[in-house]
């Protein structure tokens, strides 16, 4: 475990980072490969005290988006001489219990998502009160400072939604169906609300059960059959975009699919034209930054962002840049 008070000189930390960069420069063909053949940035290990960090998220099991976040976190942990303990639960009350478990174990740092400030802000504050430094990522943009967390890595979901609405205007969309895969998650609501703020055509929102893909497909298909005026289906995650493509085929609709977030299959769908574009919040960077930020704080009391969120998005991936992203997506980092 990390021993409080043991801080290395900045020159030592810089040397470790330079060693990492030099090792990375020796690699070719995309992201550097860690020893053992894995993909990631962990090509050298920092000569800093060992530490244990808990990464606690609301990511459901089997969701490829969260696999990318975890890959980034694991790469940073390997580089930083950190033991990473990953736990997740989509139920906010259960996620709160996971945070408490990490506090009870006396971990050296916690990186955490906050999809529900009502359920999770207090457990995060308790970690801070226990002397455990906390970084936040992905969800909780509006309220992260109130928890006492040091840093936040993610995108402003409202701004991302507004950007999506503006692009839909430019592309001549007439009616948009926004499809949140779960009710009550602040980041999903912010995305749809942002679209509604800037989109000038007709707008509708329909909730689906993101844990049941056949139900997702049937719900979207039914809406399309009921309303042939829907020109675009906007999903909030890559797996749901792929399911929306199937729903459009089932309904015999001419609607087009756009989405938030990517995975390797979604990249292929953009290449084939089945999906027009995706908004990328760079999940690998969120995972990597949340762990690396804690390492910098533990060893040199650095705080990235100067009290402001470190924005990892939004950026658009479409036919103009998809080929540059495709190989990285196959490696599991985009």
LOBA-500333 format. One record per atom (N, C-alpha, C): residue in three letters; x, y, z. Coordinates in steps of 0.02 Angstrom, whole numbers, padded with zeros to 5 digits, always signed. Each point is the difference from the previous one (the first is absolute). Layout:
<nodes>
alaXYZ/...
</nodes>
This chain:
<nodes>
unk+00042-00060+00000/unk-00042+00060+00000/unk+00044+00063+00000/unk-00025+00053-00026/unk+00037+00063-00002/unk+00007+00029+00070/unk+00060+00021+00017/unk+00013+00029+00066/unk-00005+00076-00005/unk-00048+00028+00037/unk-00010+00073-00001/unk+00063+00035+00022/unk+00016+00055-00034/unk+00058+00039+00019/unk+00062-00017-00040/unk+00000-00056-00036/unk+00057-00018-00039/unk-00008+00028-00070/unk+00031+00055-00015/unk-00008+00035-00064/unk+00067+00001-00036/unk+00001-00019-00062/unk+00061+00000-00038/unk+00012+00068-00032/unk+00063+00018-00012/unk+00014+00063-00033/unk-00031+00001-00070/unk-00017+00059-00022/unk-00031+00007-00066/unk+00046-00028-00054/unk+00066+00008+00009/unk+00047-00025-00050/unk-00006-00075-00010/unk-00015-00036+00054/unk-00007-00073-00004/unk-00063-00017-00040/unk-00055+00035+00014/unk-00062-00014-00035/unk+00007+00018-00074/unk+00033+00057-00015/unk+00011+00018-00070/unk+00041-00052-00036/unk+00051-00026+00035/unk+00041-00052-00031/unk-00041-00062-00016/unk-00047-00017+00045/unk-00042-00058-00013/unk-00045+00012-00060/unk-00028+00060-00004/unk-00043+00016-00057/unk+00039+00000-00065/unk+00062+00027+00001/unk+00041+00000-00060/unk+00017-00070-00022/unk+00012-00043+00050/unk+00014-00070-00017/unk-00059-00031-00036/unk-00060+00015+00025/unk-00060-00025-00032/unk-00006+00025-00072/unk+00012+00065-00010/unk-00007+00029-00067/unk+00051-00029-00048/unk+00062-00009+00024/unk+00052-00028-00043/unk-00018-00071-00020/unk-00026-00038+00048/unk-00020-00069-00016/unk-00057+00000-00050/unk-00047+00047+00009/unk-00058+00004-00046/unk+00023+00018-00070/unk+00050+00043-00005/unk+00023+00021-00066/unk+00032-00057-00039/unk+00023-00051+00036/unk+00031-00057-00034/unk-00051-00046-00031/unk-00065+00009+00018/unk-00053-00043-00026/unk-00026+00029-00065/unk-00030-00043-00042/unk-00030+00024-00062/unk-00069-00030-00007/unk-00040+00031-00044/unk-00064-00030-00017/unk-00053+00010+00052/unk-00008+00061+00026/unk-00055+00014+00047/unk+00024+00000+00071/unk-00045-00020+00047/unk+00015+00005+00071/unk+00056-00047+00018/unk+00048+00021+00044/unk+00054-00044+00021/unk-00028-00063+00033/unk+00038-00055-00006/unk-00023-00062+00029/unk+00038-00014+00064/unk-00039-00018+00051/unk+00030-00017+00064/unk+00033-00068-00005/unk+00044-00015+00047/unk+00032-00065+00003/unk-00053-00054+00006/unk+00007-00053-00039/unk-00051-00052+00001/unk-00050+00007-00057/unk+00006+00052-00041/unk-00041+00005-00060/unk-00062+00041+00008/unk-00016+00026+00060/unk-00060+00040+00008/unk+00007+00068-00031/unk-00055+00032-00014/unk+00002+00066-00030/unk-00008+00052+00054/unk+00039+00055-00004/unk-00006+00053+00049/unk+00063+00041+00002/unk+00003+00047+00047/unk+00056+00044+00005/unk+00053-00025+00050/unk-00010-00058+00030/unk+00044-00023+00053/unk+00062-00034-00029/unk+00048+00039-00023/unk+00061-00027-00028/unk+00058+00005+00047/unk-00006+00036+00054/unk+00051+00006+00051/unk-00034+00014+00066/unk+00031-00020+00055/unk-00031+00010+00065/unk+00037+00053+00039/unk-00037+00047+00028/unk+00030+00054+00038/unk+00033-00027+00064/unk+00057+00029+00017/unk+00034-00019+00062/unk-00026+00042+00057/unk-00065-00007+00014/unk-00033+00036+00054/unk-00032-00051+00047/unk-00017+00020+00061/unk-00027-00048+00048/unk-00062-00035-00026/unk-00005-00064+00015/unk-00060-00038-00019/unk-00061+00028+00036/unk-00056-00001-00034/unk-00062+00026+00029/unk-00058-00043-00025/unk-00055+00003+00036/unk-00061-00036-00019/unk-00056+00051-00013/unk-00030-00003-00059/unk-00053+00046-00018/unk-00062-00040-00020/unk-00057+00021+00024/unk-00064-00031-00018/unk-00033+00041-00055/unk-00021-00033-00053/unk-00039+00031-00053/unk-00071-00027+00006/unk-00047+00045+00018/unk-00069-00021+00014/unk-00046+00035-00049/unk-00033-00038-00043/unk-00042+00030-00052/unk-00071-00029+00001/unk-00042+00030-00041/unk-00068-00025-00008/unk-00007-00040-00064/unk+00055-00019-00030/unk-00001-00036-00063/unk-00028-00070+00006/unk-00048-00018-00043/unk-00026-00069+00001/unk+00050-00049-00028/unk-00002-00061+00024/unk+00045-00051-00026/unk-00013-00014-00073/unk+00055-00008-00038/unk-00006-00017-00070/unk-00009+00059-00046/unk-00003+00061+00027/unk-00007+00060-00042/unk+00069+00019-00026/unk+00007+00001-00066/unk+00066+00012-00030/unk+00027+00070+00014/unk-00044+00048+00011/unk+00023+00067+00018/unk+00040-00001+00064/unk-00026-00037+00050/unk+00034-00003+00064/unk+00063-00042-00003/unk+00003-00046-00047/unk+00062-00037-00011/unk+00056+00047-00021/unk-00017+00050-00040/unk+00051+00048-00023/unk+00023+00043+00058/unk-00046+00023+00042/unk+00019+00038+00059/unk+00048-00041+00044/unk-00018-00062+00011/unk+00041-00043+00043/unk+00069-00013-00031/unk+00002-00008-00066/unk+00065-00009-00034/unk+00045+00059+00012/unk-00027+00061-00006/unk+00039+00060+00013/unk+00024+00003+00072/unk-00043-00016+00047/unk+00018+00001+00071/unk+00055-00052+00015/unk-00006-00058-00030/unk+00050-00053+00013/unk+00068+00019-00029/unk-00001+00033-00058/unk+00063+00022-00030/unk+00035+00050+00046/unk-00037+00049+00026/unk+00029+00049+00046/unk+00025-00034+00063/unk-00039-00047+00027/unk+00019-00034+00061/unk+00065-00039-00009/unk+00008-00034-00057/unk+00061-00038-00012/unk+00060+00047-00005/unk-00009+00055-00035/unk+00054+00048-00006/unk+00018+00032+00066/unk-00050+00009+00043/unk+00010+00039+00062/unk+00015-00042+00062/unk+00011-00066-00009/unk+00015-00044+00057/unk-00059-00001+00048/unk-00060-00006-00027/unk-00062+00002+00039/unk-00037-00066-00007/unk-00026-00025+00056/unk-00047-00055-00002/unk-00070+00028-00008/unk-00033-00018-00055/unk-00066+00027-00015/unk-00053-00050+00020/unk-00048+00022+00041/unk-00056-00042+00020/unk-00063+00028-00033/unk-00027-00038-00048/unk-00058+00024-00038/unk-00064-00031+00027/unk-00051+00041+00009/unk-00066-00025+00020/unk-00053+00045-00033/unk-00057-00030-00016/unk-00053+00040-00032/unk-00068-00028+00017/unk-00050+00044+00000/unk-00069-00020+00008/unk-00044+00056-00027/unk-00047-00017-00043/unk-00044+00050-00030/unk-00051+00028+00048/unk-00010-00033+00057/unk-00047+00023+00052/unk+00037+00050+00044/unk-00021+00063+00003/unk+00036+00050+00040/unk+00010-00019+00072/unk-00050-00032+00031/unk+00007-00020+00070/unk+00054-00053+00008/unk+00004-00045-00048/unk+00053-00051+00003/unk+00068+00030-00015/unk+00002+00048-00046/unk+00063+00035-00013/unk+00024+00037+00062/unk-00047+00029+00037/unk+00018+00033+00064/unk+00032-00050+00048/unk-00026-00061+00002/unk+00030-00051+00043/unk+00071-00018-00022/unk+00011-00001-00066/unk+00067-00014-00025/unk+00050+00054+00020/unk-00024+00063+00000/unk+00043+00055+00022/unk+00017-00009+00074/unk-00050-00017+00040/unk+00011-00010+00072/unk+00049-00058+00012/unk-00007-00052-00040/unk+00046-00057+00007/unk+00072+00022-00013/unk+00010+00043-00050/unk+00067+00024-00016/unk+00027+00043+00058/unk-00044+00041+00030/unk+00021+00040+00057/unk+00021-00046+00058/unk-00040-00051+00012/unk+00015-00046+00056/unk+00065-00037-00011/unk+00018-00014-00063/unk+00063-00035-00014/unk+00060+00046+00006/unk-00012+00064+00005/unk+00055+00047+00007/unk+00041+00009-00062/unk-00033+00001-00059/unk+00038+00009-00062/unk+00033+00069+00000/unk+00049+00008-00044/unk+00038+00063-00002/unk-00034+00053-00043/unk-00047-00019-00042/unk-00036+00047-00041/unk-00061-00034-00030/unk-00049+00041-00019/unk-00061-00025-00031/unk-00015+00041-00062/unk-00011-00034-00056/unk-00027+00032-00061/unk-00071-00026-00007/unk-00047+00046-00012/unk-00071-00019+00005/unk-00043+00039-00049/unk-00054-00032-00023/unk-00051+00034-00039/unk-00058+00018+00046/unk-00038+00052-00019/unk-00057+00021+00041/unk-00061+00013-00044/unk-00034-00053-00022/unk-00060+00010-00041/unk-00059+00027+00040/unk+00001-00009+00066/unk-00053+00025+00044/unk+00032+00037+00058/unk-00003+00067-00001/unk+00030+00038+00056/unk-00037-00013+00065/unk-00065-00012-00005/unk-00039-00012+00061/unk+00024-00062+00037/unk+00016-00052-00037/unk+00021-00063+00032/unk+00074-00003+00014/unk+00041+00037-00037/unk+00072-00013+00002/unk+00042+00058+00026/unk-00027+00060+00003/unk+00041+00056+00022/unk+00024-00009+00072/unk-00044-00024+00044/unk+00021-00009+00069/unk+00053-00054+00009/unk-00006-00058-00030/unk+00054-00050+00006/unk+00067+00027-00026/unk-00002+00039-00054/unk+00062+00028-00026/unk+00029+00051+00050/unk-00043+00041+00029/unk+00023+00047+00051/unk+00030-00036+00059/unk-00028-00057+00019/unk+00027-00039+00055/unk+00070-00027-00015/unk+00012-00017-00063/unk+00067-00021-00019/unk+00049+00057+00009/unk-00020+00059-00022/unk+00044+00059+00007/unk+00012+00015+00074/unk-00053-00004+00040/unk+00006+00013+00072/unk+00046-00052+00034/unk+00004-00059-00029/unk+00044-00052+00027/unk+00072+00009-00022/unk+00014+00053-00037/unk+00068+00014-00022/unk+00020-00036-00064/unk-00049-00027-00036/unk+00014-00035-00063/unk-00011+00048-00058/unk+00052+00014-00040/unk-00010+00044-00058/unk-00046-00033-00051/unk-00042+00040-00032/unk-00051-00025-00047/unk+00005+00038-00065/unk-00001-00037-00055/unk-00013+00030-00065/unk-00066-00027-00026/unk-00032+00038-00044/unk-00063-00022-00029/unk+00006-00001-00075/unk-00042-00041-00031/unk+00002-00008-00072/unk-00069-00016-00027/unk-00012+00019-00062/unk-00056-00022-00041/unk-00068+00027+00019/unk-00019-00004+00063/unk-00067+00021+00021/unk+00005+00039+00065/unk-00035+00057+00003/unk+00001+00042+00059/unk+00028+00069-00014/unk+00002+00019-00064/unk+00031+00063-00020/unk-00029+00060+00037/unk-00066+00002+00010/unk-00031+00059+00030/unk+00017+00009+00073/unk+00010-00055+00036/unk+00006+00004+00073/unk+00066-00025+00028/unk+00049-00014-00042/unk+00060-00034+00026/unk+00038+00042+00051/unk+00001+00066-00009/unk+00038+00042+00048/unk-00030-00003+00070/unk-00065-00010+00005/unk-00033-00001+00066/unk+00020-00060+00042/unk+00030-00050-00031/unk+00018-00061+00037/unk+00068+00006+00033/unk+00040+00049-00020/unk+00069+00004+00025/unk+00050-00037-00043/unk-00023-00028-00057/unk+00045-00034-00045/unk+00052+00049-00028/unk+00059-00026-00015/unk+00055+00042-00023/unk-00005+00019-00074/unk-00022-00048-00040/unk+00000+00008-00073/unk-00059-00036-00030/unk-00018+00022-00061/unk-00053-00033-00038/unk+00022-00008-00072/unk-00010-00061-00027/unk+00019-00015-00068/unk-00062-00023-00038/unk-00022+00039-00048/unk-00060-00018-00037/unk-00022+00058-00044/unk-00060-00005-00027/unk-00025+00054-00041/unk-00061+00033+00033/unk-00012+00061-00019/unk-00061+00035+00020/unk-00056-00028-00043/unk-00042-00043+00029/unk-00050-00037-00040/unk-00051+00047-00030/unk-00016+00054+00035/unk-00047+00049-00028/unk+00029+00032-00063/unk+00063+00020+00003/unk+00033+00030-00059/unk+00004-00051-00057/unk+00014-00063+00017/unk+00003-00052-00051/unk-00068-00009-00034/unk-00053+00001+00040/unk-00067-00006-00028/unk-00017+00059-00045/unk+00019+00060+00021/unk-00012+00059-00041/unk+00037-00005-00066/unk+00062-00026+00002/unk+00038-00008-00062/unk-00034-00050-00046/unk-00028-00053+00029/unk-00037-00049-00041/unk-00060+00032-00033/unk-00038+00041+00039/unk-00058+00033-00028/unk+00018+00048-00056/unk+00055+00036+00008/unk+00021+00047-00052/unk+00020-00037-00064/unk+00034-00056+00009/unk+00020-00038-00060/unk-00061-00029-00035/unk-00048-00023+00038/unk-00061-00026-00030/unk-00036+00054-00040/unk+00002+00062+00025/unk-00028+00055-00038/unk+00035+00008-00067/unk+00067-00001+00003/unk+00040+00009-00060/unk-00014-00054-00052/unk-00016-00060+00024/unk-00010-00057-00045/unk-00072-00007-00023/unk-00042+00047+00021/unk-00068+00000-00024/unk-00047-00049+00033/unk+00016-00022+00060/unk-00045-00045+00036/unk-00066+00036+00014/unk-00055-00039-00003/unk-00066+00030+00010/unk-00032-00022+00066/unk+00011-00062+00020/unk-00025-00023+00065/unk+00051-00049+00029/unk+00018+00012+00064/unk+00051-00041+00033/unk-00032-00038+00058/unk+00016-00064+00004/unk-00019-00042+00056/unk+00061-00013+00043/unk+00002+00028+00062/unk+00056-00010+00045/unk-00016-00060+00045/unk+00049-00045+00007/unk-00014-00065+00032/unk+00046-00012+00060/unk-00018+00023+00059/unk+00039-00017+00061/unk-00010-00073+00019/unk+00054-00034+00018/unk-00004-00071+00017/unk-00014-00013+00074/unk-00008+00054+00039/unk-00017-00009+00071/unk-00028+00066+00026/unk-00050-00004+00042/unk-00028+00060+00030/unk+00039+00020+00062/unk+00004+00065+00013/unk+00028+00025+00062/unk+00075+00012-00001/unk+00034-00012-00056/unk+00072+00014-00003/unk+00010+00070-00028/unk+00033+00041+00041/unk+00005+00071-00016/unk+00034+00013-00066/unk+00051-00038-00016/unk+00037+00013-00062/unk-00041-00016-00062/unk-00042-00051+00005/unk-00043-00017-00057/unk-00054+00053-00011/unk-00029+00023+00055/unk-00051+00053-00005/unk+00030+00064-00028/unk+00062+00016+00020/unk+00032+00061-00024/unk+00012-00003-00075/unk+00016-00060-00026/unk+00010-00006-00072/unk-00064+00015-00039/unk-00054-00033+00020/unk-00063+00012-00035/unk-00024+00071+00009/unk+00007+00028+00060/unk-00021+00069+00013/unk+00039+00049-00044/unk+00065-00014-00009/unk+00041+00043-00042/unk-00023-00001-00072/unk-00017-00060-00025/unk-00027-00005-00068/unk-00065+00040-00006/unk-00043-00007+00049/unk-00064+00035-00001/unk+00009+00075+00001/unk+00054+00024+00031/unk+00012+00072+00003/unk+00018+00030-00068/unk+00037-00037-00041/unk+00026+00031-00061/unk-00033-00026-00064/unk-00030-00060+00003/unk-00030-00027-00061/unk-00063+00038-00017/unk-00007+00019-00063/unk-00055+00044-00021/unk-00060-00038-00029/unk+00006-00066-00009/unk-00056-00039-00025/unk-00039-00031+00057/unk-00040-00050-00016/unk-00039-00036+00051/unk+00046-00047+00039/unk-00016-00007+00063/unk+00043-00039+00046/unk-00044-00044+00044/unk+00022-00061+00010/unk-00035-00046+00045/unk+00052-00043+00036/unk-00017-00020+00060/unk+00045-00043+00040/unk-00038-00064+00019/unk+00034-00057-00006/unk-00029-00063+00021/unk+00052-00039+00040/unk-00020-00023+00059/unk+00045-00039+00042/unk-00003-00074-00020/unk+00058-00032+00003/unk+00003-00072-00012/unk+00037-00033+00058/unk-00008-00065+00005/unk+00035-00039+00051/unk+00066-00023-00030/unk+00054+00034+00019/unk+00065-00014-00030/unk+00028-00068+00016/unk-00029-00036+00047/unk+00024-00067+00017/unk-00035-00054-00042/unk-00047+00021-00043/unk-00039-00047-00039/unk-00002+00023-00073/unk+00048-00023-00039/unk+00006+00024-00068/unk-00059-00018-00044/unk-00029-00060+00005/unk-00061-00013-00040/unk-00055+00051+00015/unk-00006+00019+00064/unk-00050+00051+00017/unk+00018+00068-00028/unk+00065+00016+00001/unk+00022+00063-00030/unk-00020+00002-00074/unk+00014-00053-00036/unk-00016-00002-00071/unk-00075+00006-00012/unk-00039-00037+00038/unk-00073+00002-00012/unk-00029+00069+00017/unk+00026+00032+00053/unk-00025+00067+00018/unk+00014+00050-00055/unk+00062+00001-00025/unk+00017+00047-00053/unk-00038-00016-00064/unk-00006-00064-00016/unk-00036-00020-00060/unk-00073+00022+00003/unk-00031-00008+00058/unk-00070+00020+00008/unk-00008+00075-00010/unk+00046+00039+00029/unk-00005+00073-00008/unk+00007+00020-00073/unk+00044-00033-00036/unk+00010+00016-00071/unk-00060-00019-00042/unk-00031-00055+00017/unk-00060-00020-00036/unk-00058+00047+00013/unk-00004+00024+00063/unk-00053+00046+00018/unk+00009+00069-00031/unk+00063+00020-00009/unk+00014+00068-00022/unk+00053-00001-00056/unk-00023-00004-00063/unk+00047+00000-00056/unk+00035+00066-00011/unk-00019+00052+00038/unk+00033+00065-00007/unk+00067+00003+00036/unk+00016-00049+00041/unk+00064-00001+00035/unk+00056-00008-00052/unk+00043+00051-00003/unk+00054-00002-00050/unk+00066-00026+00029/unk+00009+00008+00067/unk+00062-00021+00031/unk-00014-00031+00068/unk+00033-00055+00014/unk+00000-00031+00066/unk+00067+00015+00033/unk-00002+00033+00057/unk+00060+00019+00037/unk+00005-00044+00062/unk+00049-00046+00000/unk+00011-00043+00058/unk+00056+00029+00042/unk+00004-00024+00063/unk+00048+00028+00047/unk+00056-00048+00018/unk+00009-00051-00042/unk+00053-00048+00010/unk+00007-00043-00062/unk+00061-00023-00014/unk+00014-00035-00062/unk-00042-00064-00009/unk-00007-00043+00052/unk-00040-00061-00011/unk-00072+00015-00020/unk-00027+00055+00025/unk-00069+00017-00015/unk-00007+00028-00070/unk+00053+00031-00025/unk-00001+00023-00070/unk-00003-00059-00047/unk+00038-00052+00015/unk+00000-00060-00043/unk-00069-00033+00002/unk-00031-00001+00059/unk-00067-00028+00006/unk-00050+00043-00038/unk+00010+00066+00001/unk-00045+00045-00036/unk+00003-00013-00075/unk+00059-00017-00025/unk+00007-00017-00071/unk-00046-00059-00017/unk+00001-00050+00043/unk-00043-00059-00010/unk-00074+00019+00005/unk-00016+00045+00047/unk-00070+00022+00008/unk-00025+00036-00061/unk+00042+00040-00031/unk-00019+00037-00061/unk-00015-00049-00056/unk+00042-00051-00006/unk-00012-00051-00052/unk-00065-00037+00014/unk-00012-00016+00063/unk-00061-00036+00018/unk-00062+00042-00015/unk+00004+00065+00013/unk-00058+00044-00009/unk-00009+00022-00073/unk+00049-00013-00042/unk-00003+00025-00068/unk+00004+00075-00003/unk+00035+00029+00048/unk+00006+00073+00005/unk+00059+00025-00041/unk-00002+00064-00018/unk+00056+00033-00033/unk+00039+00044+00047/unk-00012-00006+00065/unk+00036+00040+00050/unk+00074-00017-00001/unk+00040+00047+00023/unk+00072-00010+00005/unk+00020+00000+00073/unk+00056-00034+00014/unk+00023-00008+00069/unk+00061+00043+00013/unk-00002+00037+00056/unk+00058+00036+00026/unk+00004-00017+00074/unk+00058+00009+00030/unk+00008-00025+00068/unk+00053+00038+00039/unk-00002-00011+00064/unk+00056+00016+00044/unk+00041-00063+00010/unk+00065+00007+00005/unk+00047-00053+00019/unk+00011-00051-00055/unk+00055-00035+00006/unk+00022-00046-00051/unk+00024-00066+00030/unk+00006-00050-00043/unk+00038-00060+00014/unk+00022-00026-00069/unk+00034-00057-00002/unk+00027-00024-00063/unk-00055-00014-00051/unk-00056-00028+00023/unk-00056-00015-00045/unk-00032+00064-00026/unk-00004+00050+00043/unk-00030+00063-00022/unk+00044+00034-00052/unk+00066-00005+00008/unk+00046+00027-00050/unk-00013-00032-00068/unk-00010-00065-00001/unk-00015-00035-00062/unk-00066+00025-00030/unk-00048+00014+00044/unk-00065+00024-00024/unk+00005+00069-00031/unk+00045+00042+00025/unk+00011+00065-00031/unk+00035-00010-00068/unk+00048-00045-00002/unk+00034-00013-00063/unk-00048-00025-00054/unk-00048-00041+00021/unk-00048-00028-00049/unk-00057+00048-00016/unk-00007+00054+00039/unk-00054+00047-00011/unk-00064-00015+00037/unk-00001-00054+00040/unk-00060-00016+00039/unk-00012+00051+00055/unk+00053+00030+00026/unk-00005+00053+00050/unk+00036+00061-00028/unk-00031+00059+00004/unk+00029+00060-00031/unk+00060+00026+00039/unk-00008+00006+00065/unk+00054+00027+00041/unk-00010-00017+00073/unk+00054+00009+00037/unk-00001-00011+00073/unk+00035+00057+00034/unk-00024+00017+00059/unk+00035+00049+00042/unk+00046-00039+00047/unk+00063+00016-00004/unk+00052-00037+00038/unk+00020+00040+00061/unk-00007-00030+00059/unk+00023+00033+00061/unk+00066-00030+00025/unk+00031-00042-00041/unk+00065-00030+00015/unk+00002-00036+00068/unk-00036-00056+00004/unk-00003-00036+00064/unk+00068-00026+00023/unk+00043-00020-00047/unk+00068-00021+00021/unk+00035+00055+00038/unk-00006+00061-00024/unk+00032+00057+00033/unk-00031+00013+00068/unk-00065-00010+00007/unk-00032+00009+00065/unk+00028-00049+00051/unk+00005-00063-00019/unk+00027-00050+00046/unk+00073+00014+00016/unk+00039+00013-00051/unk+00071+00013+00009/unk+00012+00061+00044/unk-00035+00055-00017/unk+00011+00062+00036/unk-00019-00003+00073/unk-00055-00036+00015/unk-00023-00003+00070/unk+00049-00037+00045/unk+00035-00049-00028/unk+00050-00037+00039/unk+00066+00038+00001/unk+00021+00024-00058/unk+00063+00037-00004/unk-00002+00063+00042/unk-00059+00032+00002/unk-00008+00060+00042/unk+00011-00015+00073/unk-00026-00057+00023/unk+00011-00020+00070/unk+00073-00015+00013/unk+00034-00032-00047/unk+00071-00014+00007/unk+00040+00065+00008/unk-00015+00049-00042/unk+00035+00064+00005/unk-00014+00034+00067/unk-00061-00005+00024/unk-00016+00031+00063/unk+00035-00035+00058/unk-00002-00066+00000/unk+00031-00038+00054/unk+00075+00013+00005/unk+00032+00008-00057/unk+00073+00005+00000/unk+00027+00071-00003/unk-00041+00047-00024/unk+00026+00068-00007/unk-00051+00054+00014/unk-00059-00020+00026/unk-00055+00046+00016/unk-00020+00043-00059/unk+00007-00028-00061/unk-00025+00035-00059/unk-00075-00009-00007/unk-00034+00053-00023/unk-00071-00003-00014/unk-00010+00025-00072/unk-00023-00045-00043/unk-00010+00017-00070/unk-00066+00039-00008/unk+00002+00053-00038/unk-00061+00036-00017/unk-00010+00065+00039/unk+00039+00010+00053/unk-00006+00063+00037/unk-00069+00012+00028/unk-00034-00053+00022/unk-00067+00007+00028/unk-00056-00004-00052/unk+00018-00005-00064/unk-00049-00007-00053/unk+00001-00072-00026/unk-00055-00021-00029/unk-00003-00067-00029/unk+00049-00005-00058/unk+00030-00058-00007/unk+00043-00015-00057/unk-00045-00030-00054/unk-00015+00037-00052/unk-00048-00022-00050/unk+00032-00048-00049/unk-00031-00058-00009/unk+00024-00050-00047/unk-00042-00003-00063/unk-00051+00040-00005/unk-00044+00002-00058/unk-00042+00063+00005/unk-00046+00011-00049/unk-00018-00047-00054/unk+00041+00011-00064/unk+00007-00054-00038/unk+00028+00003-00067/unk-00040-00046-00045/unk-00007+00017-00063/unk-00039-00040-00046/unk+00044-00049-00038/unk-00023-00062-00004/unk+00031-00050-00043/unk-00049-00015-00057/unk+00023+00009-00061/unk-00043-00011-00058/unk+00042-00025-00058/unk-00027+00000-00059/unk+00035-00028-00057/unk+00065+00038-00015/unk+00006+00061+00023/unk+00060+00040-00016/unk+00061-00022+00040/unk-00010-00031+00058/unk+00057-00018+00042/unk-00002-00072+00026/unk-00049-00039-00023/unk-00010-00066+00028/unk+00058-00047-00014/unk+00034+00006-00056/unk+00055-00046-00015/unk+00058+00009+00048/unk+00010+00061+00024/unk+00054+00011+00048/unk-00016-00029+00069/unk-00064-00008+00014/unk-00022-00026+00065/unk-00006-00076-00001/unk-00011-00029-00059/unk-00019-00070-00004/unk+00050-00047+00032/unk+00065+00008-00014/unk+00049-00046+00028/unk+00003+00006+00075/unk-00005+00060+00027/unk+00000+00009+00072/unk-00061-00033+00031/unk-00057+00003-00034/unk-00060-00032+00026/unk+00009-00076+00003/unk+00033-00028-00051/unk+00013-00072+00001/unk+00045-00020+00058/unk+00044+00046+00021/unk+00045-00014+00056/unk-00034+00010+00068/unk-00060+00030-00001/unk-00037+00007+00062/unk+00013+00065+00037/unk+00030+00050-00033/unk+00014+00063+00034/unk-00044+00057-00024/unk-00041-00010-00052/unk-00046+00052-00024/unk-00069-00030-00012/
</nodes>
